[in-house]
Amino acid sequence: MYIEAIRYNPEDSDLYYNLGLSYSRINEFSLAKDCFKKAVEINSDLYNSYYRLGQIALLYRDIESAERYFSQSIYGETEAKSYYQLAKIYLIKNNKNKAKVYINKSIEINPKFYEIIEKEPIFIPIKQEIKKPISTEINENIETEKEKAISDYLDNTYNLTKILNEKENKLKKNIK
């Protein structure tokens, strides 16, 4: 459907974005990446596309690209999520100071992230320095159900590939 629509309207960035979401759902991340790149080529204000590119870069363990894309996605509905992802990246890079700054920005924008980081083991090294929000309620749900579903899917896929890579590395070490 989207491919046919793009033939008739090749300058519609939303069509490329939605096609990228569709490809992501069927684990065609290379094609999804191409679609998200085309979407931001047409409209550089598509912060969700930058965010999706960051998620895909994380799937491929391309930390530098993920950092760049998440930095480009800091605006509107992706702002808190982008700061959260950047905090994780800086912990991976062992830069605790930047991680603290970004996770606190994330929580400041959306206090629900405090609950999320409470469950994330990656934040243990800086947990004592994370500001607890007064309330974990946010005024409005700024993420649509469709966007939340794809975010959750890509995050879960990232976690799964991380676990599989760790298992593969352990097997390789045991074989040697």
Phi, psi and chi 1 to 4 in degrees:
 res  aa     phi    psi   chi1   chi2   chi3   chi4
   1 MET       -  -50.6  177.8  172.3  113.1      -
   2 TYR   -67.0  -38.2  -69.1  118.2      -      -
   3 ILE   -61.3  -43.8  -65.9  170.7      -      -
   4 GLU   -64.2  -41.8 -165.1   65.0   28.9      -
   5 ALA   -64.5  -37.4      -      -      -      -
   6 ILE   -65.0  -33.0  -72.3  169.7      -      -
   7 ARG   -60.8  -34.6  -72.8 -176.6 -162.3  168.4
   8 TYR   -88.6  -22.6  -68.0  103.9      -      -
   9 ASN  -142.2   72.1 -164.3   -2.7      -      -
  10 PRO   -69.5   -7.7   24.1  -30.9      -      -
  11 GLU  -105.0   17.2  -65.0  -57.2  -48.6      -
  12 ASP   -94.1  102.4 -171.8  -27.6      -      -
  13 SER   -64.0  -31.2   57.0      -      -      -
  14 ASP   -64.8  -35.2  -71.2  -27.2      -      -
  15 LEU   -63.9  -43.3  -69.2  173.8      -      -
  16 TYR   -64.7  -40.9  -76.3  100.3      -      -
  17 TYR   -61.2  -48.3  177.6   75.6      -      -
  18 ASN   -66.4  -34.6  -72.8  -40.1      -      -
  19 LEU   -65.7  -39.4 -178.9   58.2      -      -
  20 GLY   -60.7  -40.7      -      -      -      -
  21 LEU   -61.8  -42.3  -68.7  178.2      -      -
  22 SER   -63.0  -45.2  -62.1      -      -      -
  23 TYR   -62.5  -38.3  -78.7  134.2      -      -
  24 SER   -60.6  -40.3  -65.1      -      -      -
  25 ARG   -63.7  -25.9  -75.3  -63.7 -142.1  175.9
  26 ILE  -107.1   20.0   58.0  171.0      -      -
  27 ASN    63.1   26.3  -61.9  -26.8      -      -
  28 GLU   -95.2   68.4  -69.3  -72.2  -12.7      -
  29 PHE   -68.4  -30.2  -60.7  117.7      -      -
  30 SER   -65.8  -44.6  179.2      -      -      -
  31 LEU   -67.7  -38.6  -66.9  171.7      -      -
  32 ALA   -61.2  -44.4      -      -      -      -
  33 LYS   -58.6  -44.8 -179.4  179.7  174.9 -179.2
  34 ASP   -59.4  -41.8  -68.0  -17.6      -      -
  35 CYS   -65.9  -44.1  -70.2      -      -      -
  36 PHE   -65.4  -37.2  -65.4  133.9      -      -
  37 LYS   -64.1  -42.0  -79.1 -175.1  171.6 -177.5
  38 LYS   -64.8  -38.3 -177.1   65.5  175.8  175.9
  39 ALA   -61.1  -44.4      -      -      -      -
  40 VAL   -77.6  -21.4  -65.0      -      -      -
  41 GLU   -66.2  -39.3 -178.0 -177.9  -56.5      -
  42 ILE   -76.6  -42.0  -64.9  168.0      -      -
  43 ASN  -139.0  101.1  180.0   -3.6      -      -
  44 SER   -70.4   -4.8   62.8      -      -      -
  45 ASP   -91.7    9.5  -68.5  -22.1      -      -
  46 LEU   -85.0   81.0  -78.1  178.6      -      -
  47 TYR   -65.2  -29.0  -58.7  101.4      -      -
  48 ASN   -63.9  -35.8  -79.4  -26.4      -      -
  49 SER   -65.1  -42.9  -72.2      -      -      -
  50 TYR   -61.4  -40.6  -73.5  117.4      -      -
  51 TYR   -62.3  -45.2 -174.4   81.6      -      -
  52 ARG   -62.6  -39.2  -58.3  -66.1  171.4 -135.2
  53 LEU   -62.1  -37.7  -74.4  165.5      -      -
  54 GLY   -63.7  -42.6      -      -      -      -
  55 GLN   -63.4  -42.5  -73.2 -179.1  -57.3      -
  56 ILE   -66.3  -40.0  -69.1  169.7      -      -
  57 ALA   -60.4  -38.7      -      -      -      -
  58 LEU   -63.7  -38.7  -80.8  179.9      -      -
  59 LEU   -57.8  -37.2  -73.1  174.9      -      -
  60 TYR   -91.1    8.1  -71.1  102.7      -      -
  61 ARG    60.3   30.3  -55.7  -68.6 -174.6 -107.2
  62 ASP   -95.4   81.5 -177.1   -5.1      -      -
  63 ILE   -62.6  -40.0  -57.8  -60.0      -      -
  64 GLU   -63.3  -45.9  -60.6  -55.3  -42.6      -
  65 SER   -66.3  -40.6  -67.3      -      -      -
  66 ALA   -59.0  -45.3      -      -      -      -
  67 GLU   -59.0  -45.5  178.8 -177.2   -0.7      -
  68 ARG   -62.8  -46.3 -174.6  177.4   72.2 -109.8
  69 TYR   -67.1  -42.2  -71.6  130.7      -      -
  70 PHE   -64.8  -35.2  -73.2  130.0      -      -
  71 SER   -64.2  -35.4  -65.9      -      -      -
  72 GLN   -75.9  -15.8  -70.1  174.0  -64.1      -
  73 SER   -95.9    6.1   72.2      -      -      -
  74 ILE   -76.5   90.1  -62.6  174.5      -      -
  75 TYR  -174.1  145.2 -174.7   78.0      -      -
  76 GLY    55.5 -132.7      -      -      -      -
  77 GLU   -67.8  -18.8   69.7 -176.2   65.2      -
  78 THR   -94.4   -5.3   60.9      -      -      -
  79 GLU   -58.2  -54.2 -172.2  172.3   14.1      -
  80 ALA   -63.2  -42.3      -      -      -      -
  81 LYS   -64.1  -38.6  -63.6 -175.4  -54.3 -175.9
  82 SER   -66.3  -43.4  -61.7      -      -      -
  83 TYR   -61.8  -39.7  -77.1  131.6      -      -
  84 TYR   -61.0  -47.8  168.9   77.6      -      -
  85 GLN   -64.3  -39.6  -63.5  -68.4   -4.0      -
  86 LEU   -64.3  -37.1  -74.4  166.5      -      -
  87 ALA   -60.5  -42.7      -      -      -      -
  88 LYS   -63.6  -42.4  -73.2 -176.5   -3.1 -174.5
  89 ILE   -61.2  -43.5  -73.0  170.4      -      -
  90 TYR   -69.6  -27.6  -73.2  118.2      -      -
  91 LEU   -69.8  -38.9  -79.1  171.6      -      -
  92 ILE   -60.8  -38.7  -68.8  167.5      -      -
  93 LYS   -81.3    1.0  -70.1  177.7  147.6 -169.4
  94 ASN    63.9   35.1 -158.0   25.3      -      -
  95 ASN  -110.1   82.6 -172.9  -23.8      -      -
  96 LYS   -65.1  -34.3  -66.7  176.9 -174.6  175.3
  97 ASN   -63.3  -47.9  -70.6  -30.0      -      -
  98 LYS   -65.8  -38.3  -90.4 -168.4  169.2  179.8
  99 ALA   -59.5  -43.7      -      -      -      -
 100 LYS   -61.6  -44.5  -75.1 -175.8  -73.5 -171.9
 101 VAL   -59.1  -48.3  167.8      -      -      -
 102 TYR   -70.8  -38.7  -76.1  116.6      -      -
 103 ILE   -69.8  -35.4 -161.4   59.1      -      -
 104 ASN   -68.0  -34.8  -76.6  -41.0      -      -
 105 LYS   -64.1  -42.0  -77.9 -176.8  179.5 -177.1
 106 SER   -59.7  -46.4  176.7      -      -      -
 107 ILE   -68.1  -36.3  -67.2  167.4      -      -
 108 GLU   -61.4  -40.5 -177.1 -179.0  -50.8      -
 109 ILE   -75.5  -43.0  -64.7  164.7      -      -
 110 ASN  -139.1   98.7 -176.9  -16.0      -      -
 111 PRO   -57.9  -16.4  -22.5   32.2      -      -
 112 LYS   -62.1  -23.7  -69.1  -80.1 -173.8 -167.2
 113 PHE   -67.3  -22.0  -82.4   95.9      -      -
 114 TYR   -63.0  -42.5 -173.2   79.2      -      -
 115 GLU   -64.2  -37.9  -65.6  171.8    1.3      -
 116 ILE   -66.1  -46.3  -66.1  168.6      -      -
 117 ILE   -69.8  -23.4   61.6  117.9      -      -
 118 GLU   -60.8  -28.6  -74.8  -73.0  -56.8      -
 119 LYS   -95.9   -8.6  -60.6  171.5 -171.1  164.4
 120 GLU   -94.5  113.5  -75.4  -81.9  -15.1      -
 121 PRO   -61.4  -25.4  -12.7   19.2      -      -
 122 ILE   -61.0  -24.4 -165.8  169.2      -      -
 123 PHE   -89.2    0.8  -69.8  104.9      -      -
 124 ILE   -54.9  -42.6  -71.1  172.5      -      -
 125 PRO   -61.4  -22.2  -20.4   29.6      -      -
 126 ILE  -120.5    7.4   62.4  168.7      -      -
 127 LYS   -54.7  -38.9 -148.4  169.9 -133.3  173.0
 128 GLN   -66.7  -20.1  -60.3  -59.7  -38.2      -
 129 GLU  -104.7    8.9  -60.0  172.9   61.2      -
 130 ILE   -91.3  129.2  -62.8  172.5      -      -
 131 LYS   -74.5  125.5  -62.8  174.2 -170.1  170.1
 132 LYS   -79.8  129.0 -174.6  174.3 -177.6  176.3
 133 PRO   -72.4  155.5   25.7  -31.5      -      -
 134 ILE   -65.3  -40.7  -63.8  169.0      -      -
 135 SER  -135.5  148.7  168.1      -      -      -
 136 THR  -101.1   12.9   56.6      -      -      -
 137 GLU   -89.7  139.6  -63.6  -62.1  -43.6      -
 138 ILE  -112.4  155.0   56.8  172.5      -      -
 139 ASN   -69.5  -34.0  -64.9  -26.0      -      -
 140 GLU  -147.1  156.3   58.8 -173.5   72.6      -
 141 ASN   -89.2  103.9 -177.5    6.7      -      -
 142 ILE   -88.4   -4.2   55.6  175.3      -      -
 143 GLU  -111.4  127.5 -172.5  173.1   39.5      -
 144 THR   -69.3  161.6   65.8      -      -      -
 145 GLU   -60.8  -39.6  -73.8  -58.4  -46.2      -
 146 LYS   -62.2  -45.8  178.7 -179.5  173.2 -176.7
 147 GLU   -65.3  -41.6  -68.5  -66.0  -29.7      -
 148 LYS   -63.5  -41.5 -177.8  167.2  177.5   14.2
 149 ALA   -62.3  -44.1      -      -      -      -
 150 ILE   -72.2  -36.2 -163.8   66.9      -      -
 151 SER   -60.9  -47.9  -77.2      -      -      -
 152 ASP   -61.6  -41.8  -69.4  -14.1      -      -
 153 TYR   -61.9  -48.2  179.3   76.1      -      -
 154 LEU   -68.1  -37.7  -72.4  172.2      -      -
 155 ASP   -64.2  -42.7  -72.7  -19.7      -      -
 156 ASN   -66.0  -37.9  -69.9  -25.7      -      -
 157 THR   -64.2  -41.4  -57.0      -      -      -
 158 TYR   -59.2  -47.2  168.5   75.2      -      -
 159 ASN   -62.1  -39.7  -69.0  -27.1      -      -
 160 LEU   -65.5  -45.9  176.5   62.2      -      -
 161 THR   -65.3  -33.1   59.1      -      -      -
 162 LYS   -63.1  -46.6 -178.7  178.8  174.0 -173.9
 163 ILE   -62.9  -45.1  -69.5  166.7      -      -
 164 LEU   -63.6  -40.4  -67.0  173.5      -      -
 165 ASN   -64.5  -39.6  -74.5  -24.7      -      -
 166 GLU   -64.4  -42.3  -72.7  170.5   -2.4      -
 167 LYS   -63.3  -43.3  -77.4 -176.5  179.5 -179.8
 168 GLU   -62.6  -41.5 -175.7  177.8  -39.1      -
 169 ASN   -64.7  -39.0  -72.1  -20.5      -      -
 170 LYS   -64.6  -41.3  -75.1 -179.7 -174.4  177.0
 171 LEU   -62.0  -43.7  -77.3  172.1      -      -
 172 LYS   -61.9  -39.5  -74.1  179.5 -177.6  175.9
 173 LYS   -67.5  -38.4  -74.4  179.8 -176.5  177.1
 174 ASN   -69.3  -31.5  -70.3  -23.5      -      -
 175 ILE   -71.2  -35.5  -67.9  172.8      -      -
 176 LYS   -73.0      -  -69.7 -179.4 -178.4  179.3
